[in-house]
Amino acid sequence: MNTLVSVAILLVIVFVAILLVLAIGRPTFDSAIKASDIKGAEDDLHFIDEYIRTTAREGRYAFRNYKFSSAKHFESISSENAIQFSTDTSVPLIDFLTRSFSGNFVYVAGADVSCQQKDGDGDGTTDLVAENDRLKVVFKKISGTIDTSKIIMHATDKTNNVTAYVGNSSILINEDPATSVGTGYTETGKTGLKLPLCQIHAFVNSTIDYDVYYKLYAGADFLAIEVRNIW
């Protein structure tokens, strides 16, 4: 009888010990799996990036067909000239609601951004709205005559509930005022909710042609502006 009791106690102790090991070790195991998954996605994207760079070096009209397959979920966002990999993870790749940059790669931790087209104040116009938990920026929807000084309409600091109306958001190339106006359009990139960023694109055909990209990232209380493709 005592032997049976001793064995039963031993089995219970062993069983509890296994549960403790699983409870302690499982998060580490899951983190290792997720880190490996992210690293694999990085490797795939690095390969694609190098393939694109190689083709670009061959000249403006060079092209290649590339067949790519992966078990991971990648999304091609043509309006942003980007390929995106997203996943839910607790692996501390970067701090939550921050971003880091490495070459052509952007790492964003968080998805509190919405990017939408909305009716503008009931006047028959359309606004392009980039918004996260901290900042809301409203852009003018334009097609035809474009004046970069009027692209950004207003921005709201949601933390303090303060709205600033932008009087002049001009883009000047080589400090030439003539380049701030012309013909062109504004458009959103990928639209939706719970995104890592919202990108608003403006194309300007002026004395010099160029593209402007306005970007609001997850957790950011500022708007990033890039001017590219100056011809």
C-alpha positions in Angstrom: 0.0 0.0 0.0 2.8 2.4 0.9 4.5 1.5 -2.4 1.4 2.4 -4.4 1.0 5.7 -2.6 4.7 6.5 -3.2 4.4 5.8 -6.9 1.3 7.9 -7.2 3.0 10.8 -5.5 6.0 10.4 -7.7 3.8 10.4 -10.8 2.1 13.6 -9.7 5.4 15.3 -8.9 6.7 14.4 -12.4 3.5 15.5 -14.1 3.6 18.9 -12.3 7.2 19.3 -13.2 6.5 18.7 -16.9 3.7 21.3 -16.7 6.1 23.8 -15.1 8.7 23.2 -17.8 6.2 23.7 -20.6 4.8 26.9 -18.9 8.3 28.3 -18.5 9.8 27.1 -21.8 6.8 27.6 -24.2 7.2 31.4 -24.5 10.9 31.0 -25.2 10.1 28.3 -27.8 7.4 30.4 -29.4 9.7 33.4 -29.6 12.4 31.3 -31.2 9.9 30.1 -33.8 8.7 33.6 -34.5 12.2 35.1 -34.7 13.1 32.4 -37.2 10.0 33.1 -39.3 10.8 36.9 -39.4 14.4 36.1 -40.3 13.2 33.9 -43.1 11.0 36.6 -44.5 13.9 39.1 -44.3 16.0 36.7 -46.3 13.3 36.3 -49.0 12.8 40.1 -49.2 16.6 40.7 -49.4 16.7 38.3 -52.4 13.9 40.1 -54.1 15.5 43.4 -53.4 18.8 42.4 -54.9 17.0 40.9 -58.0 15.3 44.3 -58.6 18.5 46.2 -58.1 20.3 43.9 -60.6 17.5 44.5 -63.2 17.6 48.3 -62.6 21.3 48.4 -63.2 20.7 47.1 -66.7 18.9 50.2 -67.8 15.6 52.1 -67.6 13.5 49.7 -69.8 15.1 46.5 -68.6 12.7 43.9 -67.2 12.7 40.3 -66.0 10.0 37.8 -65.1 10.6 36.4 -61.7 8.6 33.5 -60.2 8.6 33.6 -56.5 6.9 31.2 -54.0 7.0 31.1 -50.3 5.0 29.6 -47.4 5.0 33.1 -45.8 2.4 35.7 -46.6 3.7 38.6 -48.6 1.6 41.4 -50.1 2.5 43.4 -53.1 1.4 47.0 -52.8 1.8 48.5 -56.3 0.7 52.0 -55.3 3.7 52.2 -52.9 6.2 50.2 -54.9 6.5 47.9 -52.0 6.3 44.3 -50.9 5.1 43.8 -47.3 5.4 41.0 -44.8 3.4 41.3 -41.6 3.0 39.1 -38.6 1.9 39.2 -35.0 4.8 38.7 -32.6 6.1 39.4 -29.1 9.7 39.1 -30.3 11.4 42.4 -29.4 12.6 43.2 -33.0 12.0 46.9 -32.3 10.1 48.8 -29.6 6.3 48.8 -30.1 4.9 51.8 -32.1 8.4 52.7 -33.4 10.1 52.2 -36.7 13.6 51.6 -38.1 15.1 51.8 -41.5 17.8 49.7 -43.2 18.5 50.3 -46.9 15.2 49.7 -48.7 13.7 48.0 -45.6 11.3 49.7 -43.2 10.5 47.9 -39.9 7.3 49.0 -38.2 6.0 47.7 -34.9 2.3 48.5 -34.6 -0.7 48.9 -36.7 -2.8 51.8 -35.4 -3.0 53.7 -38.8 -6.0 54.2 -41.0 -5.8 55.4 -44.6 -9.0 56.5 -46.2 -10.8 58.7 -48.7 -13.7 60.6 -47.2 -16.2 63.2 -48.3 -14.9 66.6 -47.6 -17.2 68.7 -45.3 -20.3 68.0 -47.4 -19.1 70.3 -50.3 -18.8 67.6 -52.9 -15.1 67.2 -52.6 -13.0 64.3 -51.4 -10.3 64.3 -48.7 -7.5 61.9 -48.2 -7.1 61.1 -44.5 -4.1 59.6 -42.7 -4.7 58.9 -39.1 -3.2 57.1 -36.1 -3.8 57.2 -32.4 -1.8 60.4 -32.1 -2.1 62.4 -35.3 -4.7 63.0 -38.0 -3.7 64.7 -41.3 -6.1 65.7 -44.0 -5.0 66.1 -47.6 -6.8 67.6 -50.6 -7.8 65.2 -53.4 -6.5 66.7 -56.6 -6.7 65.8 -60.3 -5.6 68.4 -62.8 -4.1 71.7 -61.7 -2.0 71.1 -58.6 -0.6 73.6 -56.1 1.6 71.9 -53.5 1.0 74.7 -51.0 -2.6 73.5 -50.6 -2.1 69.7 -50.5 -2.0 69.5 -46.7 -5.2 71.0 -45.4 -5.0 70.5 -41.7 -3.5 68.3 -39.0 -4.9 67.4 -35.6 -2.8 66.6 -32.5 -5.2 64.0 -31.0 -3.4 63.9 -27.7 -4.2 67.5 -26.9 -7.2 67.8 -29.4 -5.6 70.7 -31.2 -6.1 71.3 -34.9 -3.7 73.4 -37.0 -4.7 74.6 -40.5 -1.8 74.6 -42.9 -1.4 77.8 -44.8 1.5 76.8 -47.0 2.9 73.3 -47.6 4.8 74.2 -50.8 7.4 71.9 -52.3 10.2 73.8 -54.1 12.8 72.1 -56.3 16.1 74.0 -56.3 14.3 76.8 -54.4 12.3 77.7 -57.5 8.8 78.8 -56.7 7.6 77.8 -60.2 8.1 74.1 -59.3 5.5 74.2 -56.6 2.6 74.3 -59.1 1.7 72.5 -62.2 -0.6 69.6 -63.2 -0.9 66.3 -61.5 -2.8 64.4 -58.9 -2.9 63.1 -55.3 -3.8 59.6 -54.2 -3.7 57.2 -51.3 -1.5 54.1 -51.2 -3.1 51.1 -49.6 -6.4 52.0 -47.9 -7.9 50.4 -44.8 -7.7 50.2 -41.0 -5.1 48.8 -38.7 -2.2 49.5 -41.1 1.5 50.0 -40.2 1.5 53.2 -42.2 -0.5 55.4 -44.6 1.1 56.9 -47.7 -0.3 59.8 -49.7 1.3 60.3 -53.1 1.4 63.5 -55.1 2.7 63.6 -58.7 3.6 67.1 -60.0 4.2 67.9 -63.6 5.8 71.3 -63.6 8.9 72.9 -65.0 10.4 69.8 -63.3 8.5 66.6 -62.8 8.6 64.9 -59.4 6.8 62.7 -56.9 6.0 63.6 -53.2 5.3 60.9 -50.6 3.7 61.9 -47.3 3.9 59.1 -44.8 2.3 58.6 -41.4 3.7 55.6 -39.4 2.1 53.7 -36.6 2.6 55.5 -33.3 4.2 58.6 -34.9 3.3 62.1 -33.9 4.8 63.6 -37.1 4.5 63.3 -40.9 7.4 62.2 -43.0 7.7 63.8 -46.4 9.9 62.5 -49.2 10.5 63.9 -52.7 11.6 61.5 -55.4 12.0 60.9 -59.1 13.0 64.5 -60.0 13.3 64.8 -63.8 
